[in-house]
Amino acid sequence: WAPNHKLTWPWVFCEVRGAARKQLGDTCADVMVAQNEPSPRVQKTRGKFERAPVVLVVGSESGDTDLRTAENRDAVSAAVQNILLGATALGLASFWSSCPTGANDSVARFCGFAGDTTIVAMIYLGWPTDVPKGFERPAPRITQRT
């Protein structure tokens, strides 16, 4: 589970497999065409969801106040991180992607989510084709007050 303020359980999930992955790509690409995005970007988006066997779309439900909506999104982000950690523990490859600009409502409709749902993540899940190289991470920025 993930922490969620006031026990709102704000996360909603849509598991996209098989032919539905192409439909998801078409849904996003159609929005991009309407926004006059360059054709190469549109074509890349149209096919990218078929590269993984599963795409998990994760949404956050709105709260009854702006603060609660923000807290819900934070809770959903924690849930997404738990999914990524769990996938790694199972030996799966995972990638957290965002919803294409302007496509939130179309993707939420595609998934059958409520109209006020915010798409927080589109997670690609599958088996790794190779072992990714590690990289140096910057030191954490920590301040102290005493």
Order of alpha helices (4+ residues) and beta strands (2+ residues): beta-alpha-alpha-beta-alpha-beta-alpha-beta
